[in-house]
Every structure is written in C-alpha cells, then in structure tokens.
Amino acid sequence: MDKPAFLRLRGVVKTFGDFSALHSIDLDIEEGEFFTIVGPSGSGKSTLIRLLVGMDEITAGEIHLRDARIDQTPANLRPTCMVFQSLALFPHMSVGRNIEFPLKIRKEPPDRRRVRALELLDLLRLPRDFYNKRISQCSGGERQRVALARALAFDPEILFFDEPLSALDYRLRKTLEKELKDLHARTGKTFVYITHSLEEAMVMSDRIAIMKEGRFEQISVADEIYGAPNSRFVAEFMGEVNLLNVTASDGGKLQGQGLTVRDGVTQATLASGQQGLLMVRPEYVQFAQDASQYDYSLNGKILAEYALGSRVQYQIESADGQAITVEKLREERVADPENKIVTLGFNADRTHVIEDA
C-alpha cells in the first residue's frame, strides 16, 4: 500500500460570501519537498497558504498532515511556521531576541534559547556577533536571514513562505533564491512557497503548481511545465512563447496559415480535423538559411530588436500577420535587422502541441 502524502488536501473550498476563492482543491505534497505555488494576483495562492498555516478557516474539505487532520487545529498549535513578505520582525529587539521569540513563547529556558539562536545564526551563515545586533542595523538580506532563523527556531515540520523576496532588489533576490534552495537541502524541511515570480519558482522548486481562478491548472516539475504546458494560460504564464494556430489533417500532419511543414513530419496529439496550438519557445526558433533543413518554417519581417544582456530578442511579423518572437545569444545578433525579410525554422522535437485553441 502506498504511503500517504506528507501534506494532503482533499476538496478544499474557501468562499467569501458569494465569491469562491478556492474550488475543491486536491493536493499532495511529499515530506522534504520544495513545492511552489505560482499564479497571477487573485488566483487564490495567498488564500490557500493562509488556510494551510491556519490563519483562515476552510469552508469545506480537509487538510491532513501525516496521519492527522489539522484544518480545525488553531494556527499556534500546528507544527508549521510562516515567513511573511513583511518579515514581521520586532525592530526594537536584537537579532538574538527575535530568533528566540518563538522559544520564549514556549517557555524554553534562556540558556537553551541562546544555544538554539547561535546554532541558527551558523545555519543561516550570519556571524555569531549578530546575536546582539539590532534589527534596525541589519540590511534587507540580513533581515531575511533572521526571519528564516526565527521560523526554524522551534523546528517546524513545514515552512510556508508568502512572497518573502518580492520587496528586495533584483540582485539580492537572486542571491537569496540560491540560499533558500541551499537551506532547504541542508535542513531537509518541507517548504511550501508562493510567488508571482516565474524565475523564483524555476530556480528553487522540486515541483511547481500553476494557479488560475482558484484552481490548479498544472502541477509538475519545472521543465515539464515550461516545455509541455497543458493549456494556453500555462504556456503564456511560463514566459515568452510562440503559439501558432494549427489544424490536424489525416495522418497527424499539422496545417497552419503561412506554415510550411516538411514531408513526413507528424504530431499525433490532435485528431484529424481538430484545432490546436503549436508551441515553440523563442530560443528554439532559428534564422534559416535553408528552410528544407527544418521540420517547420515560415517567412516574416523583423520589426524590432531588443538587447537583453547576454541575449537579443527579435519581434517578427510573419507573412500572414502573426507575431513571432525569436531569442538568440548576443554573438548571434542579426546584422542590419530593421525590416529585414527572414525565414524562420524549427524542428518538431522542440515543439509542443496544446489541444485548447
């Protein structure tokens, strides 16, 4: 018999008056997993994590941790902890006293609290002399580490994160993304993280759940969600993408306006006569010298070029008026691109067919 998931949600519903924020959510999270929930504003991700941590009550359904139902357990009695976007540190207290606060609430003796605080400073790679440093003297990154140390102080079974990096500058955020992933590996704790940032989710997560209007659109590993999204919404949410309208003919060959398909190239996902979307990411589209070398090709005109650091992005209008995005390395930059007529090519193994048009 399969072992039940560490954290299980079954039929979880949350309503506010006549508005349904969550629609019968089912979810399994494994022990030690870094699980990230991503979605646009209003998708329900913050509502869901507030239910998981016990800040709000569910309307219907059940939440189980290990073998115990916890949705009716008060937040302060759950073996969980939340790291907020605001961090919620006490500015008048020292770093050490902030870290020790959960242990003080649990009436741990002072000497034991101090030992644990120093251990956590080591774990978060902060100098031990930070113990007496005031929070007001700490940088944004240091405060983030202190908040993590405080969350870990009473050894919770799950840590929940509510967009904790969103207020930080880009460079610090990228550093802390890697540190959080490393901290997860070193502690072995279960992390449940919500964010609107695709980059954060891709860097840190074991699995990603994409939310839309109170439901999960897709749950999988990052590579699968990026390379094989199950809907237009997920494809577009996961970064720049080209989606070409196609129809399947007999034998699985795809047809699309302005699209040339090499003989023998088929995609069996769609039934004959069914419409869908042929997805290809911008980095897989080539400027073709010989269109016959590619499974798919189309002609177009370069409308704009955008420098993106190490990469260059091109906006292209196909001969039938479709907008196509191509992304190349900087050293592959096109000479004199403005209004240049080009042929684009890409191969079937770099594409994905989405059934909803």
Order of alpha helices (4+ residues) and beta strands (2+ residues): beta-beta-beta-alpha-beta-beta-beta-alpha-alpha-alpha-beta-alpha-beta-alpha-beta-beta-alpha-alpha-beta-beta-beta-beta-beta-beta-beta-beta-beta-beta
